[in-house]
Amino acid sequence: MSTLRLNIMEQGRATEWLCSLVLLFFAICLALPGNTLTSSSGFRAFLSMGLDEASIATPMALIAALRLSALHINGNWHRSPYLRMVGSMFGSAIFATLAAAFLWPTLAYGAALSSGVFTYLLLALFDGLSAYRSGADARMVQCVFKEHR
């Protein structure tokens, strides 16, 4: 267990990079020609809410770009952990919403459970852990910043 804790919570930001890139490529996939939201019953839930590919892809791409920028400049600007934390919180909310959208057909119509439910739940969980880790980095930066004043 200590190895898992060390790798996820105390070392590297691989999960932040992974979740950010998943958001970015998801947005790119939605922005490509074609009607992606009709490809799965989970995505159709977004159509029933009146959303289209562009209304989902645009904020998702912006959040991904913000997160990737914050990860790239990390350490060179003392506010980057806050950006990473907020980005991870948004990412966690997006992935949890996607998991709920894929769960809805099962709950409402008795459809087969999609693997998207568990995939997006795991991404939401790990983005939540990334938000926690970024918050710890922000507290550490505050302490170091106060010492240098």
DOGU-922624 format. One record per atom (N, C-alpha, C): residue number from 1; residue in three letters; chain; atom name; x, y, z. Coordinates in nm, 3 decimals. Layout:
BEGIN
REC,NUM,ALA,A,CA,X,Y,Z
...
//
This chain:
BEGIN
REC,1,MET,A,N,0.082,-0.120,0.000
REC,1,MET,A,CA,0.000,0.000,0.000
REC,1,MET,A,C,0.086,0.125,0.000
REC,2,SER,A,N,0.200,0.119,0.069
REC,2,SER,A,CA,0.285,0.239,0.074
REC,2,SER,A,C,0.341,0.272,-0.064
REC,3,THR,A,N,0.366,0.170,-0.147
REC,3,THR,A,CA,0.415,0.195,-0.282
REC,3,THR,A,C,0.308,0.266,-0.365
REC,4,LEU,A,N,0.183,0.221,-0.354
REC,4,LEU,A,CA,0.074,0.286,-0.425
REC,4,LEU,A,C,0.060,0.430,-0.380
REC,5,ARG,A,N,0.062,0.452,-0.249
REC,5,ARG,A,CA,0.051,0.588,-0.195
REC,5,ARG,A,C,0.167,0.675,-0.243
REC,6,LEU,A,N,0.286,0.620,-0.242
REC,6,LEU,A,CA,0.404,0.694,-0.287
REC,6,LEU,A,C,0.392,0.733,-0.434
REC,7,ASN,A,N,0.350,0.639,-0.518
REC,7,ASN,A,CA,0.342,0.666,-0.662
REC,7,ASN,A,C,0.230,0.761,-0.698
REC,8,ILE,A,N,0.115,0.749,-0.633
REC,8,ILE,A,CA,0.000,0.832,-0.670
REC,8,ILE,A,C,0.001,0.966,-0.600
REC,9,MET,A,N,0.028,0.967,-0.472
REC,9,MET,A,CA,0.009,1.088,-0.393
REC,9,MET,A,C,0.135,1.172,-0.375
REC,10,GLU,A,N,0.252,1.111,-0.382
REC,10,GLU,A,CA,0.371,1.186,-0.348
REC,10,GLU,A,C,0.471,1.203,-0.462
REC,11,GLN,A,N,0.456,1.128,-0.567
REC,11,GLN,A,CA,0.551,1.134,-0.677
REC,11,GLN,A,C,0.480,1.173,-0.805
REC,12,GLY,A,N,0.550,1.243,-0.890
REC,12,GLY,A,CA,0.502,1.267,-1.026
REC,12,GLY,A,C,0.359,1.316,-1.039
REC,13,ARG,A,N,0.325,1.353,-1.158
REC,13,ARG,A,CA,0.191,1.402,-1.187
REC,13,ARG,A,C,0.134,1.327,-1.307
REC,14,ALA,A,N,0.168,1.200,-1.317
REC,14,ALA,A,CA,0.126,1.122,-1.433
REC,14,ALA,A,C,-0.026,1.116,-1.445
REC,15,THR,A,N,-0.097,1.103,-1.333
REC,15,THR,A,CA,-0.243,1.095,-1.342
REC,15,THR,A,C,-0.302,1.227,-1.389
REC,16,GLU,A,N,-0.240,1.339,-1.351
REC,16,GLU,A,CA,-0.288,1.469,-1.397
REC,16,GLU,A,C,-0.267,1.483,-1.548
REC,17,TRP,A,N,-0.150,1.441,-1.596
REC,17,TRP,A,CA,-0.124,1.444,-1.739
REC,17,TRP,A,C,-0.222,1.353,-1.813
REC,18,LEU,A,N,-0.242,1.232,-1.760
REC,18,LEU,A,CA,-0.332,1.137,-1.825
REC,18,LEU,A,C,-0.473,1.192,-1.834
REC,19,CYS,A,N,-0.528,1.238,-1.723
REC,19,CYS,A,CA,-0.666,1.288,-1.724
REC,19,CYS,A,C,-0.680,1.412,-1.812
REC,20,SER,A,N,-0.579,1.498,-1.812
REC,20,SER,A,CA,-0.583,1.616,-1.897
REC,20,SER,A,C,-0.584,1.578,-2.045
REC,21,LEU,A,N,-0.500,1.481,-2.080
REC,21,LEU,A,CA,-0.495,1.437,-2.219
REC,21,LEU,A,C,-0.622,1.362,-2.260
REC,22,VAL,A,N,-0.682,1.288,-2.168
REC,22,VAL,A,CA,-0.810,1.222,-2.198
REC,22,VAL,A,C,-0.915,1.328,-2.229
REC,23,LEU,A,N,-0.921,1.434,-2.147
REC,23,LEU,A,CA,-1.015,1.543,-2.174
REC,23,LEU,A,C,-0.989,1.608,-2.309
REC,24,LEU,A,N,-0.862,1.636,-2.339
REC,24,LEU,A,CA,-0.827,1.700,-2.466
REC,24,LEU,A,C,-0.866,1.613,-2.586
REC,25,PHE,A,N,-0.830,1.486,-2.582
REC,25,PHE,A,CA,-0.861,1.400,-2.696
REC,25,PHE,A,C,-1.009,1.368,-2.705
REC,26,PHE,A,N,-1.078,1.366,-2.592
REC,26,PHE,A,CA,-1.224,1.352,-2.595
REC,26,PHE,A,C,-1.283,1.473,-2.667
REC,27,ALA,A,N,-1.236,1.593,-2.634
REC,27,ALA,A,CA,-1.284,1.715,-2.700
REC,27,ALA,A,C,-1.253,1.714,-2.849
REC,28,ILE,A,N,-1.134,1.669,-2.885
REC,28,ILE,A,CA,-1.096,1.661,-3.026
REC,28,ILE,A,C,-1.189,1.563,-3.099
REC,29,CYS,A,N,-1.215,1.448,-3.036
REC,29,CYS,A,CA,-1.305,1.349,-3.096
REC,29,CYS,A,C,-1.443,1.407,-3.119
REC,30,LEU,A,N,-1.493,1.483,-3.023
REC,30,LEU,A,CA,-1.624,1.546,-3.039
REC,30,LEU,A,C,-1.623,1.653,-3.148
REC,31,ALA,A,N,-1.510,1.721,-3.165
REC,31,ALA,A,CA,-1.501,1.830,-3.262
REC,31,ALA,A,C,-1.484,1.780,-3.405
REC,32,LEU,A,N,-1.443,1.656,-3.422
REC,32,LEU,A,CA,-1.426,1.602,-3.557
REC,32,LEU,A,C,-1.561,1.587,-3.626
REC,33,PRO,A,N,-1.561,1.587,-3.759
REC,33,PRO,A,CA,-1.689,1.569,-3.831
REC,33,PRO,A,C,-1.755,1.436,-3.793
REC,34,GLY,A,N,-1.884,1.439,-3.793
REC,34,GLY,A,CA,-1.962,1.321,-3.757
REC,34,GLY,A,C,-2.045,1.350,-3.634
REC,35,ASN,A,N,-2.133,1.260,-3.603
REC,35,ASN,A,CA,-2.225,1.280,-3.492
REC,35,ASN,A,C,-2.189,1.182,-3.380
REC,36,THR,A,N,-2.087,1.214,-3.305
REC,36,THR,A,CA,-2.036,1.126,-3.200
REC,36,THR,A,C,-2.139,1.098,-3.092
REC,37,LEU,A,N,-2.220,1.196,-3.059
REC,37,LEU,A,CA,-2.315,1.179,-2.949
REC,37,LEU,A,C,-2.424,1.077,-2.978
REC,38,THR,A,N,-2.441,1.040,-3.102
REC,38,THR,A,CA,-2.541,0.937,-3.133
REC,38,THR,A,C,-2.480,0.797,-3.135
REC,39,SER,A,N,-2.351,0.785,-3.109
REC,39,SER,A,CA,-2.283,0.656,-3.119
REC,39,SER,A,C,-2.308,0.566,-2.999
REC,40,SER,A,N,-2.355,0.620,-2.888
REC,40,SER,A,CA,-2.377,0.540,-2.768
REC,40,SER,A,C,-2.497,0.592,-2.692
REC,41,SER,A,N,-2.566,0.503,-2.625
REC,41,SER,A,CA,-2.683,0.547,-2.547
REC,41,SER,A,C,-2.640,0.640,-2.433
REC,42,GLY,A,N,-2.519,0.623,-2.382
REC,42,GLY,A,CA,-2.469,0.714,-2.278
REC,42,GLY,A,C,-2.453,0.856,-2.328
REC,43,PHE,A,N,-2.406,0.868,-2.451
REC,43,PHE,A,CA,-2.390,1.001,-2.509
REC,43,PHE,A,C,-2.524,1.063,-2.545
REC,44,ARG,A,N,-2.621,0.980,-2.576
REC,44,ARG,A,CA,-2.753,1.033,-2.612
REC,44,ARG,A,C,-2.817,1.109,-2.496
REC,45,ALA,A,N,-2.775,1.079,-2.375
REC,45,ALA,A,CA,-2.827,1.152,-2.259
REC,45,ALA,A,C,-2.793,1.301,-2.272
REC,46,PHE,A,N,-2.677,1.332,-2.329
REC,46,PHE,A,CA,-2.640,1.472,-2.348
REC,46,PHE,A,C,-2.729,1.538,-2.453
REC,47,LEU,A,N,-2.763,1.461,-2.557
REC,47,LEU,A,CA,-2.853,1.514,-2.660
REC,47,LEU,A,C,-2.989,1.546,-2.600
REC,48,SER,A,N,-3.035,1.460,-2.510
REC,48,SER,A,CA,-3.166,1.484,-2.448
REC,48,SER,A,C,-3.164,1.607,-2.357
REC,49,MET,A,N,-3.046,1.649,-2.313
REC,49,MET,A,CA,-3.033,1.771,-2.233
REC,49,MET,A,C,-3.017,1.895,-2.321
REC,50,GLY,A,N,-3.019,1.875,-2.453
REC,50,GLY,A,CA,-3.006,1.987,-2.545
REC,50,GLY,A,C,-2.863,2.026,-2.577
REC,51,LEU,A,N,-2.768,1.941,-2.543
REC,51,LEU,A,CA,-2.628,1.971,-2.572
REC,51,LEU,A,C,-2.588,1.908,-2.704
REC,52,ASP,A,N,-2.493,1.973,-2.771
REC,52,ASP,A,CA,-2.437,1.915,-2.893
REC,52,ASP,A,C,-2.286,1.901,-2.875
REC,53,GLU,A,N,-2.219,1.848,-2.978
REC,53,GLU,A,CA,-2.075,1.824,-2.968
REC,53,GLU,A,C,-1.997,1.951,-2.935
REC,54,ALA,A,N,-2.030,2.060,-3.002
REC,54,ALA,A,CA,-1.955,2.185,-2.982
REC,54,ALA,A,C,-1.972,2.239,-2.840
REC,55,SER,A,N,-2.093,2.229,-2.785
REC,55,SER,A,CA,-2.116,2.282,-2.651
REC,55,SER,A,C,-2.047,2.199,-2.543
REC,56,ILE,A,N,-2.010,2.077,-2.575
REC,56,ILE,A,CA,-1.935,1.993,-2.481
REC,56,ILE,A,C,-1.785,2.004,-2.508
REC,57,ALA,A,N,-1.747,2.002,-2.636
REC,57,ALA,A,CA,-1.605,2.000,-2.673
REC,57,ALA,A,C,-1.534,2.130,-2.636
REC,58,THR,A,N,-1.600,2.243,-2.652
REC,58,THR,A,CA,-1.532,2.371,-2.628
REC,58,THR,A,C,-1.488,2.388,-2.483
REC,59,PRO,A,N,-1.577,2.376,-2.384
REC,59,PRO,A,CA,-1.528,2.392,-2.246
REC,59,PRO,A,C,-1.432,2.280,-2.206
REC,60,MET,A,N,-1.453,2.159,-2.259
REC,60,MET,A,CA,-1.364,2.048,-2.227
REC,60,MET,A,C,-1.223,2.076,-2.279
REC,61,ALA,A,N,-1.212,2.128,-2.401
REC,61,ALA,A,CA,-1.081,2.161,-2.458
REC,61,ALA,A,C,-1.015,2.274,-2.381
REC,62,LEU,A,N,-1.093,2.374,-2.340
REC,62,LEU,A,CA,-1.036,2.485,-2.262
REC,62,LEU,A,C,-0.985,2.438,-2.126
REC,63,ILE,A,N,-1.061,2.353,-2.059
REC,63,ILE,A,CA,-1.016,2.299,-1.930
REC,63,ILE,A,C,-0.890,2.215,-1.949
REC,64,ALA,A,N,-0.887,2.132,-2.052
REC,64,ALA,A,CA,-0.769,2.050,-2.079
REC,64,ALA,A,C,-0.648,2.138,-2.109
REC,65,ALA,A,N,-0.666,2.242,-2.189
REC,65,ALA,A,CA,-0.555,2.332,-2.221
REC,65,ALA,A,C,-0.503,2.404,-2.096
REC,66,LEU,A,N,-0.594,2.448,-2.011
REC,66,LEU,A,CA,-0.555,2.512,-1.886
REC,66,LEU,A,C,-0.474,2.416,-1.800
REC,67,ARG,A,N,-0.523,2.294,-1.788
REC,67,ARG,A,CA,-0.453,2.195,-1.706
REC,67,ARG,A,C,-0.316,2.162,-1.762
REC,68,LEU,A,N,-0.308,2.141,-1.893
REC,68,LEU,A,CA,-0.178,2.109,-1.954
REC,68,LEU,A,C,-0.081,2.225,-1.941
REC,69,SER,A,N,-0.130,2.348,-1.954
REC,69,SER,A,CA,-0.044,2.465,-1.936
REC,69,SER,A,C,0.007,2.473,-1.792
REC,70,ALA,A,N,-0.083,2.452,-1.696
REC,70,ALA,A,CA,-0.043,2.457,-1.555
REC,70,ALA,A,C,0.059,2.347,-1.524
REC,71,LEU,A,N,0.041,2.230,-1.581
REC,71,LEU,A,CA,0.137,2.122,-1.559
REC,71,LEU,A,C,0.271,2.154,-1.623
REC,72,HIS,A,N,0.267,2.217,-1.739
REC,72,HIS,A,CA,0.391,2.253,-1.808
REC,72,HIS,A,C,0.471,2.358,-1.732
REC,73,ILE,A,N,0.404,2.460,-1.680
REC,73,ILE,A,CA,0.476,2.568,-1.611
REC,73,ILE,A,C,0.494,2.539,-1.463
REC,74,ASN,A,N,0.448,2.425,-1.417
REC,74,ASN,A,CA,0.451,2.392,-1.275
REC,74,ASN,A,C,0.589,2.416,-1.214
REC,75,GLY,A,N,0.588,2.484,-1.103
REC,75,GLY,A,CA,0.713,2.513,-1.034
REC,75,GLY,A,C,0.774,2.647,-1.074
REC,76,ASN,A,N,0.742,2.695,-1.192
REC,76,ASN,A,CA,0.797,2.823,-1.237
REC,76,ASN,A,C,0.705,2.939,-1.203
REC,77,TRP,A,N,0.586,2.910,-1.156
REC,77,TRP,A,CA,0.491,3.014,-1.117
REC,77,TRP,A,C,0.419,2.961,-0.994
REC,78,HIS,A,N,0.422,3.036,-0.886
REC,78,HIS,A,CA,0.371,2.984,-0.759
REC,78,HIS,A,C,0.220,2.965,-0.757
REC,79,ARG,A,N,0.147,3.009,-0.858
REC,79,ARG,A,CA,0.003,2.988,-0.864
REC,79,ARG,A,C,-0.037,2.862,-0.942
REC,80,SER,A,N,0.059,2.796,-1.006
REC,80,SER,A,CA,0.024,2.680,-1.088
REC,80,SER,A,C,-0.042,2.566,-1.010
REC,81,PRO,A,N,-0.006,2.540,-0.882
REC,81,PRO,A,CA,-0.081,2.434,-0.811
REC,81,PRO,A,C,-0.229,2.466,-0.796
REC,82,TYR,A,N,-0.264,2.593,-0.783
REC,82,TYR,A,CA,-0.406,2.630,-0.774
REC,82,TYR,A,C,-0.478,2.602,-0.905
REC,83,LEU,A,N,-0.412,2.634,-1.016
REC,83,LEU,A,CA,-0.471,2.605,-1.147
REC,83,LEU,A,C,-0.488,2.455,-1.167
REC,84,ARG,A,N,-0.386,2.380,-1.125
REC,84,ARG,A,CA,-0.394,2.234,-1.135
REC,84,ARG,A,C,-0.507,2.181,-1.049
REC,85,MET,A,N,-0.524,2.235,-0.930
REC,85,MET,A,CA,-0.628,2.189,-0.839
REC,85,MET,A,C,-0.767,2.217,-0.898
REC,86,VAL,A,N,-0.789,2.339,-0.944
REC,86,VAL,A,CA,-0.919,2.374,-1.003
REC,86,VAL,A,C,-0.945,2.291,-1.128
REC,87,GLY,A,N,-0.843,2.273,-1.212
REC,87,GLY,A,CA,-0.858,2.191,-1.332
REC,87,GLY,A,C,-0.893,2.047,-1.298
REC,88,SER,A,N,-0.830,1.993,-1.195
REC,88,SER,A,CA,-0.860,1.856,-1.153
REC,88,SER,A,C,-1.001,1.844,-1.097
REC,89,MET,A,N,-1.045,1.947,-1.027
REC,89,MET,A,CA,-1.182,1.945,-0.974
REC,89,MET,A,C,-1.283,1.947,-1.089
REC,90,PHE,A,N,-1.260,2.032,-1.189
REC,90,PHE,A,CA,-1.347,2.034,-1.306
REC,90,PHE,A,C,-1.341,1.900,-1.380
REC,91,GLY,A,N,-1.220,1.846,-1.397
REC,91,GLY,A,CA,-1.205,1.718,-1.464
REC,91,GLY,A,C,-1.279,1.608,-1.391
REC,92,SER,A,N,-1.270,1.606,-1.259
REC,92,SER,A,CA,-1.341,1.506,-1.180
REC,92,SER,A,C,-1.492,1.519,-1.199
REC,93,ALA,A,N,-1.541,1.642,-1.201
REC,93,ALA,A,CA,-1.684,1.664,-1.222
REC,93,ALA,A,C,-1.727,1.620,-1.362
REC,94,ILE,A,N,-1.646,1.648,-1.463
REC,94,ILE,A,CA,-1.677,1.609,-1.600
REC,94,ILE,A,C,-1.682,1.456,-1.611
REC,95,PHE,A,N,-1.580,1.389,-1.555
REC,95,PHE,A,CA,-1.577,1.243,-1.564
REC,95,PHE,A,C,-1.691,1.179,-1.484
REC,96,ALA,A,N,-1.725,1.236,-1.370
REC,96,ALA,A,CA,-1.839,1.184,-1.292
REC,96,ALA,A,C,-1.970,1.202,-1.370
REC,97,THR,A,N,-1.983,1.314,-1.439
REC,97,THR,A,CA,-2.102,1.337,-1.522
REC,97,THR,A,C,-2.109,1.237,-1.637
REC,98,LEU,A,N,-1.995,1.210,-1.699
REC,98,LEU,A,CA,-1.992,1.110,-1.806
REC,98,LEU,A,C,-2.029,0.972,-1.752
REC,99,ALA,A,N,-1.978,0.937,-1.634
REC,99,ALA,A,CA,-2.013,0.808,-1.573
REC,99,ALA,A,C,-2.164,0.801,-1.548
REC,100,ALA,A,N,-2.222,0.909,-1.498
REC,100,ALA,A,CA,-2.367,0.912,-1.473
REC,100,ALA,A,C,-2.445,0.900,-1.604
REC,101,ALA,A,N,-2.395,0.966,-1.709
REC,101,ALA,A,CA,-2.464,0.958,-1.839
REC,101,ALA,A,C,-2.463,0.816,-1.893
REC,102,PHE,A,N,-2.353,0.745,-1.872
REC,102,PHE,A,CA,-2.345,0.607,-1.919
REC,102,PHE,A,C,-2.423,0.512,-1.828
REC,103,LEU,A,N,-2.443,0.550,-1.704
REC,103,LEU,A,CA,-2.521,0.468,-1.611
REC,103,LEU,A,C,-2.672,0.487,-1.633
REC,104,TRP,A,N,-2.712,0.603,-1.682
REC,104,TRP,A,CA,-2.853,0.635,-1.697
REC,104,TRP,A,C,-2.934,0.533,-1.779
REC,105,PRO,A,N,-2.885,0.489,-1.896
REC,105,PRO,A,CA,-2.965,0.390,-1.971
REC,105,PRO,A,C,-2.988,0.260,-1.894
REC,106,THR,A,N,-2.892,0.222,-1.810
REC,106,THR,A,CA,-2.908,0.101,-1.729
REC,106,THR,A,C,-3.016,0.121,-1.624
REC,107,LEU,A,N,-3.012,0.236,-1.558
REC,107,LEU,A,CA,-3.109,0.263,-1.452
REC,107,LEU,A,C,-3.249,0.289,-1.508
REC,108,ALA,A,N,-3.256,0.362,-1.617
REC,108,ALA,A,CA,-3.386,0.404,-1.670
REC,108,ALA,A,C,-3.453,0.297,-1.755
REC,109,TYR,A,N,-3.375,0.224,-1.834
REC,109,TYR,A,CA,-3.434,0.134,-1.933
REC,109,TYR,A,C,-3.392,-0.012,-1.917
REC,110,GLY,A,N,-3.305,-0.040,-1.820
REC,110,GLY,A,CA,-3.258,-0.176,-1.801
REC,110,GLY,A,C,-3.159,-0.222,-1.906
REC,111,ALA,A,N,-3.095,-0.127,-1.973
REC,111,ALA,A,CA,-2.995,-0.161,-2.075
REC,111,ALA,A,C,-2.872,-0.223,-2.008
REC,112,ALA,A,N,-2.792,-0.291,-2.088
REC,112,ALA,A,CA,-2.669,-0.351,-2.035
REC,112,ALA,A,C,-2.578,-0.242,-1.982
REC,113,LEU,A,N,-2.508,-0.274,-1.876
REC,113,LEU,A,CA,-2.416,-0.179,-1.815
REC,113,LEU,A,C,-2.296,-0.157,-1.907
REC,114,SER,A,N,-2.262,-0.033,-1.931
REC,114,SER,A,CA,-2.151,0.002,-2.019
REC,114,SER,A,C,-2.021,0.008,-1.940
REC,115,SER,A,N,-1.911,-0.029,-2.005
REC,115,SER,A,CA,-1.780,-0.018,-1.941
REC,115,SER,A,C,-1.743,0.128,-1.919
REC,116,GLY,A,N,-1.810,0.219,-1.991
REC,116,GLY,A,CA,-1.786,0.362,-1.972
REC,116,GLY,A,C,-1.815,0.408,-1.830
REC,117,VAL,A,N,-1.911,0.343,-1.763
REC,117,VAL,A,CA,-1.945,0.381,-1.626
REC,117,VAL,A,C,-1.822,0.370,-1.536
REC,118,PHE,A,N,-1.759,0.253,-1.539
REC,118,PHE,A,CA,-1.646,0.230,-1.451
REC,118,PHE,A,C,-1.520,0.304,-1.497
REC,119,THR,A,N,-1.503,0.315,-1.628
REC,119,THR,A,CA,-1.388,0.389,-1.681
REC,119,THR,A,C,-1.393,0.534,-1.637
REC,120,TYR,A,N,-1.508,0.598,-1.655
REC,120,TYR,A,CA,-1.520,0.738,-1.618
REC,120,TYR,A,C,-1.522,0.758,-1.466
REC,121,LEU,A,N,-1.575,0.660,-1.392
REC,121,LEU,A,CA,-1.569,0.670,-1.246
REC,121,LEU,A,C,-1.425,0.666,-1.196
REC,122,LEU,A,N,-1.344,0.578,-1.256
REC,122,LEU,A,CA,-1.203,0.573,-1.217
REC,122,LEU,A,C,-1.130,0.702,-1.253
REC,123,LEU,A,N,-1.158,0.756,-1.370
REC,123,LEU,A,CA,-1.097,0.884,-1.407
REC,123,LEU,A,C,-1.140,0.995,-1.311
REC,124,ALA,A,N,-1.268,0.994,-1.271
REC,124,ALA,A,CA,-1.317,1.093,-1.174
REC,124,ALA,A,C,-1.246,1.076,-1.040
REC,125,LEU,A,N,-1.229,0.952,-0.996
REC,125,LEU,A,CA,-1.160,0.925,-0.869
REC,125,LEU,A,C,-1.017,0.975,-0.873
REC,126,PHE,A,N,-0.946,0.942,-0.980
REC,126,PHE,A,CA,-0.806,0.982,-0.989
REC,126,PHE,A,C,-0.791,1.132,-1.009
REC,127,ASP,A,N,-0.886,1.196,-1.075
REC,127,ASP,A,CA,-0.881,1.342,-1.084
REC,127,ASP,A,C,-0.909,1.404,-0.946
REC,128,GLY,A,N,-0.996,1.340,-0.868
REC,128,GLY,A,CA,-1.017,1.386,-0.730
REC,128,GLY,A,C,-0.890,1.375,-0.648
REC,129,LEU,A,N,-0.817,1.265,-0.665
REC,129,LEU,A,CA,-0.688,1.250,-0.597
REC,129,LEU,A,C,-0.588,1.356,-0.646
REC,130,SER,A,N,-0.593,1.387,-0.774
REC,130,SER,A,CA,-0.504,1.490,-0.829
REC,130,SER,A,C,-0.537,1.627,-0.769
REC,131,ALA,A,N,-0.666,1.655,-0.749
REC,131,ALA,A,CA,-0.705,1.781,-0.687
REC,131,ALA,A,C,-0.652,1.789,-0.545
REC,132,TYR,A,N,-0.663,1.678,-0.473
REC,132,TYR,A,CA,-0.611,1.673,-0.336
REC,132,TYR,A,C,-0.460,1.696,-0.336
REC,133,ARG,A,N,-0.391,1.627,-0.427
REC,133,ARG,A,CA,-0.245,1.640,-0.434
REC,133,ARG,A,C,-0.203,1.783,-0.473
REC,134,SER,A,N,-0.275,1.842,-0.565
REC,134,SER,A,CA,-0.245,1.980,-0.607
REC,134,SER,A,C,-0.269,2.076,-0.491
REC,135,GLY,A,N,-0.374,2.050,-0.412
REC,135,GLY,A,CA,-0.398,2.132,-0.293
REC,135,GLY,A,C,-0.283,2.122,-0.194
REC,136,ALA,A,N,-0.228,2.002,-0.179
REC,136,ALA,A,CA,-0.111,1.985,-0.091
REC,136,ALA,A,C,0.009,2.062,-0.147
REC,137,ASP,A,N,0.026,2.057,-0.280
REC,137,ASP,A,CA,0.134,2.135,-0.342
REC,137,ASP,A,C,0.114,2.285,-0.320
REC,138,ALA,A,N,-0.012,2.330,-0.328
REC,138,ALA,A,CA,-0.042,2.472,-0.308
REC,138,ALA,A,C,-0.008,2.513,-0.165
REC,139,ARG,A,N,-0.041,2.429,-0.068
REC,139,ARG,A,CA,-0.007,2.461,0.071
REC,139,ARG,A,C,0.144,2.466,0.090
REC,140,MET,A,N,0.215,2.375,0.025
REC,140,MET,A,CA,0.360,2.374,0.035
REC,140,MET,A,C,0.420,2.501,-0.027
REC,141,VAL,A,N,0.368,2.541,-0.142
REC,141,VAL,A,CA,0.415,2.663,-0.209
REC,141,VAL,A,C,0.389,2.785,-0.120
REC,142,GLN,A,N,0.273,2.789,-0.055
REC,142,GLN,A,CA,0.242,2.900,0.036
REC,142,GLN,A,C,0.344,2.910,0.148
REC,143,CYS,A,N,0.378,2.795,0.206
REC,143,CYS,A,CA,0.476,2.795,0.315
REC,143,CYS,A,C,0.611,2.844,0.267
REC,144,VAL,A,N,0.657,2.795,0.152
REC,144,VAL,A,CA,0.785,2.837,0.097
REC,144,VAL,A,C,0.782,2.985,0.060
REC,145,PHE,A,N,0.670,3.032,0.002
REC,145,PHE,A,CA,0.656,3.170,-0.039
REC,145,PHE,A,C,0.660,3.262,0.083
REC,146,LYS,A,N,0.597,3.223,0.193
REC,146,LYS,A,CA,0.597,3.303,0.316
REC,146,LYS,A,C,0.734,3.310,0.379
REC,147,GLU,A,N,0.812,3.201,0.369
REC,147,GLU,A,CA,0.947,3.200,0.424
REC,147,GLU,A,C,1.039,3.297,0.351
REC,148,HIS,A,N,1.018,3.315,0.221
REC,148,HIS,A,CA,1.104,3.402,0.141
REC,148,HIS,A,C,1.067,3.549,0.151
REC,149,ARG,A,N,0.957,3.580,0.215
REC,149,ARG,A,CA,0.915,3.720,0.227
REC,149,ARG,A,C,0.996,3.792,0.329
//
